[in-house]
């Protein structure tokens, strides 16, 4: 978040596809299932912690905070 003339400004970018954790994917599929065009499970890497991820493609681009 940056300051512009004393006002906090967040930079947003439009994304059509993103990688989500299983928890984030469940939350999205419950709250806004119509936004999801396609979802693909990405298997976890051997030796790394976690349960994999989901690559989600949206019907329309979503605005997310720039990382």
Secondary structure, DSSP 8 states (H G I E B T S, - for coil): -EEETTEEE--EEEEEEEEE-HHHHHHHHHH-GGGEEEEEEE---TTSSS--EEEEEEEEEEEEE--
